């Protein structure tokens, strides 16, 4: 009779362990990825702001105030233009194209009634 109780306990323990390995493990990996991603984003934004301030201060040493701001503005404008060139057009990623959105709200309903 003791064998049966031990076998049942082992069977339940294996089942619970298998379920835990399939659920908790991937969930922990996803949560770690989110936490580290947010941490890296915060550090990157902080470094970007500090580098921008440093660049402005260094430019102010050698240029008049208006020229330093102009140089920094041109740098940010160029960065924005590069980001604009490499953007993903709306609907190309599949999110908007598969949603069935045609344009302004209600355009799909007008299309159906016609």
Rosetta constraint file for C-alpha pairs under 8 A:
AtomPair CA 1 CA 5 HARMONIC 6.71 0.50
AtomPair CA 2 CA 6 HARMONIC 6.25 0.50
AtomPair CA 3 CA 7 HARMONIC 6.05 0.50
AtomPair CA 4 CA 8 HARMONIC 6.12 0.50
AtomPair CA 5 CA 9 HARMONIC 6.14 0.50
AtomPair CA 6 CA 10 HARMONIC 6.12 0.50
AtomPair CA 7 CA 11 HARMONIC 6.04 0.50
AtomPair CA 8 CA 12 HARMONIC 6.20 0.50
AtomPair CA 9 CA 13 HARMONIC 6.08 0.50
AtomPair CA 10 CA 14 HARMONIC 6.06 0.50
AtomPair CA 11 CA 15 HARMONIC 6.20 0.50
AtomPair CA 12 CA 16 HARMONIC 6.11 0.50
AtomPair CA 13 CA 17 HARMONIC 5.99 0.50
AtomPair CA 14 CA 18 HARMONIC 6.03 0.50
AtomPair CA 15 CA 19 HARMONIC 6.25 0.50
AtomPair CA 16 CA 20 HARMONIC 6.05 0.50
AtomPair CA 17 CA 21 HARMONIC 6.09 0.50
AtomPair CA 18 CA 22 HARMONIC 6.35 0.50
AtomPair CA 19 CA 23 HARMONIC 6.20 0.50
AtomPair CA 20 CA 24 HARMONIC 5.35 0.50
AtomPair CA 20 CA 25 HARMONIC 7.25 0.50
AtomPair CA 21 CA 25 HARMONIC 5.47 0.50
AtomPair CA 22 CA 26 HARMONIC 6.91 0.50
AtomPair CA 23 CA 27 HARMONIC 6.31 0.50
AtomPair CA 24 CA 28 HARMONIC 6.00 0.50
AtomPair CA 25 CA 29 HARMONIC 6.40 0.50
AtomPair CA 26 CA 30 HARMONIC 6.23 0.50
AtomPair CA 27 CA 31 HARMONIC 6.20 0.50
AtomPair CA 28 CA 32 HARMONIC 6.08 0.50
AtomPair CA 29 CA 33 HARMONIC 6.16 0.50
AtomPair CA 30 CA 34 HARMONIC 6.28 0.50
AtomPair CA 31 CA 35 HARMONIC 6.13 0.50
AtomPair CA 32 CA 36 HARMONIC 6.03 0.50
AtomPair CA 33 CA 37 HARMONIC 5.90 0.50
AtomPair CA 34 CA 38 HARMONIC 6.17 0.50
AtomPair CA 35 CA 39 HARMONIC 6.20 0.50
AtomPair CA 36 CA 40 HARMONIC 6.06 0.50
AtomPair CA 37 CA 41 HARMONIC 6.11 0.50
AtomPair CA 38 CA 42 HARMONIC 6.17 0.50
AtomPair CA 39 CA 43 HARMONIC 6.23 0.50
AtomPair CA 40 CA 44 HARMONIC 5.96 0.50
AtomPair CA 41 CA 45 HARMONIC 6.12 0.50
AtomPair CA 42 CA 46 HARMONIC 6.18 0.50
AtomPair CA 43 CA 47 HARMONIC 6.07 0.50
AtomPair CA 44 CA 48 HARMONIC 6.06 0.50
AtomPair CA 45 CA 49 HARMONIC 6.22 0.50
AtomPair CA 46 CA 50 HARMONIC 6.19 0.50
AtomPair CA 47 CA 51 HARMONIC 5.95 0.50
AtomPair CA 48 CA 52 HARMONIC 6.11 0.50
AtomPair CA 49 CA 53 HARMONIC 6.29 0.50
AtomPair CA 50 CA 54 HARMONIC 6.12 0.50
AtomPair CA 51 CA 55 HARMONIC 6.03 0.50
AtomPair CA 52 CA 56 HARMONIC 6.16 0.50
AtomPair CA 53 CA 57 HARMONIC 6.15 0.50
AtomPair CA 54 CA 58 HARMONIC 6.14 0.50
AtomPair CA 55 CA 59 HARMONIC 6.08 0.50
AtomPair CA 55 CA 72 HARMONIC 7.94 0.50
AtomPair CA 56 CA 60 HARMONIC 6.10 0.50
AtomPair CA 56 CA 68 HARMONIC 6.36 0.50
AtomPair CA 56 CA 69 HARMONIC 7.20 0.50
AtomPair CA 56 CA 72 HARMONIC 6.93 0.50
AtomPair CA 57 CA 61 HARMONIC 6.60 0.50
AtomPair CA 58 CA 62 HARMONIC 7.11 0.50
AtomPair CA 59 CA 63 HARMONIC 5.77 0.50
AtomPair CA 59 CA 68 HARMONIC 5.24 0.50
AtomPair CA 60 CA 64 HARMONIC 6.13 0.50
AtomPair CA 60 CA 65 HARMONIC 5.85 0.50
AtomPair CA 60 CA 68 HARMONIC 5.70 0.50
AtomPair CA 63 CA 67 HARMONIC 5.93 0.50
AtomPair CA 63 CA 68 HARMONIC 5.84 0.50
AtomPair CA 64 CA 68 HARMONIC 6.28 0.50
AtomPair CA 65 CA 69 HARMONIC 6.31 0.50
AtomPair CA 66 CA 70 HARMONIC 6.09 0.50
AtomPair CA 67 CA 71 HARMONIC 6.11 0.50
AtomPair CA 68 CA 72 HARMONIC 6.23 0.50
AtomPair CA 69 CA 73 HARMONIC 5.95 0.50
AtomPair CA 70 CA 74 HARMONIC 6.11 0.50
AtomPair CA 71 CA 75 HARMONIC 6.26 0.50
AtomPair CA 72 CA 76 HARMONIC 6.30 0.50
AtomPair CA 73 CA 77 HARMONIC 5.96 0.50
AtomPair CA 74 CA 78 HARMONIC 6.03 0.50
AtomPair CA 75 CA 79 HARMONIC 6.26 0.50
AtomPair CA 76 CA 80 HARMONIC 6.11 0.50
AtomPair CA 77 CA 81 HARMONIC 6.13 0.50
AtomPair CA 78 CA 82 HARMONIC 6.21 0.50
AtomPair CA 79 CA 83 HARMONIC 6.23 0.50
AtomPair CA 80 CA 84 HARMONIC 6.03 0.50
AtomPair CA 81 CA 85 HARMONIC 6.18 0.50
AtomPair CA 82 CA 86 HARMONIC 6.39 0.50
AtomPair CA 83 CA 87 HARMONIC 6.10 0.50
AtomPair CA 88 CA 92 HARMONIC 6.63 0.50
AtomPair CA 88 CA 93 HARMONIC 6.99 0.50
AtomPair CA 89 CA 93 HARMONIC 7.65 0.50
AtomPair CA 90 CA 96 HARMONIC 6.90 0.50
AtomPair CA 91 CA 95 HARMONIC 6.30 0.50
AtomPair CA 91 CA 96 HARMONIC 4.62 0.50
AtomPair CA 91 CA 97 HARMONIC 4.69 0.50
AtomPair CA 92 CA 96 HARMONIC 7.75 0.50
AtomPair CA 92 CA 97 HARMONIC 7.06 0.50
AtomPair CA 93 CA 97 HARMONIC 7.79 0.50
AtomPair CA 94 CA 98 HARMONIC 5.79 0.50
AtomPair CA 95 CA 99 HARMONIC 6.42 0.50
AtomPair CA 96 CA 100 HARMONIC 7.07 0.50
AtomPair CA 96 CA 101 HARMONIC 6.54 0.50
AtomPair CA 97 CA 101 HARMONIC 6.98 0.50
AtomPair CA 100 CA 108 HARMONIC 7.90 0.50
AtomPair CA 101 CA 108 HARMONIC 7.09 0.50
AtomPair CA 102 CA 107 HARMONIC 6.35 0.50
AtomPair CA 102 CA 108 HARMONIC 6.10 0.50
AtomPair CA 103 CA 107 HARMONIC 6.15 0.50
AtomPair CA 103 CA 108 HARMONIC 7.85 0.50
AtomPair CA 106 CA 110 HARMONIC 6.32 0.50
AtomPair CA 107 CA 111 HARMONIC 6.17 0.50
AtomPair CA 108 CA 112 HARMONIC 6.39 0.50
AtomPair CA 109 CA 113 HARMONIC 6.34 0.50
AtomPair CA 110 CA 114 HARMONIC 6.28 0.50
